[in-house]
Amino acid sequence: MKTTIPSAEQIADKKWFVVDAEGKTLGRLSTVVASVLRGKNKPGFTPFLDMGDYVIVVNAAKIKVTGKKLDQKTYFRHSDYVGGVKETTLRKMLQEHPERVIEHAVKGMLPKGALGDAMYKKLHVYAGPEHEQQAQKPEKLDI
């Protein structure tokens, strides 16, 4: 048996999908989005190639979480100065920057390094129902 590597034409054929996050659970939505960005939904999936499609997530502000995560889940960032750790809860993050919640969850599910960075650039998240990619004619992705 011979292993087949997808050609450049097969890799270049990328679709656009739009996902409505209203009422969806954060983790379950993020796993589906990460799989599409990686290309795991395609029959010729190759782990070391960027075969994924573009994903647009709308209504990020209306995502839901289970349990006490709104107050107990925290996001950390550091200013690179001594004592520069800043901590934010999920509730505050959803009020101020709801798109960052989904971006953070999906980025953690992608490969690390240059390949993961290339996949992450194909993700577009919007807090409301409007998005700027109408010209690409995205297909609706049901979750």
Secondary structure as GFF3:
##gff-version 3
##sequence-region A 1 143
A	DSSP	alpha_helix	8	12	.	.	.	ID=ss1
A	DSSP	beta_strand	16	20	.	.	.	ID=ss2
A	DSSP	alpha_helix	26	38	.	.	.	ID=ss3
A	DSSP	beta_strand	54	58	.	.	.	ID=ss4
A	DSSP	three_ten_helix	60	62	.	.	.	ID=ss5
A	DSSP	alpha_helix	69	72	.	.	.	ID=ss6
A	DSSP	beta_strand	74	78	.	.	.	ID=ss7
A	DSSP	beta_strand	85	89	.	.	.	ID=ss8
A	DSSP	alpha_helix	90	96	.	.	.	ID=ss9
A	DSSP	alpha_helix	98	109	.	.	.	ID=ss10
A	DSSP	alpha_helix	114	120	.	.	.	ID=ss11
A	DSSP	beta_strand	123	125	.	.	.	ID=ss12
A	DSSP	three_ten_helix	134	136	.	.	.	ID=ss13
A	DSSP	beta_strand	139	140	.	.	.	ID=ss14
###
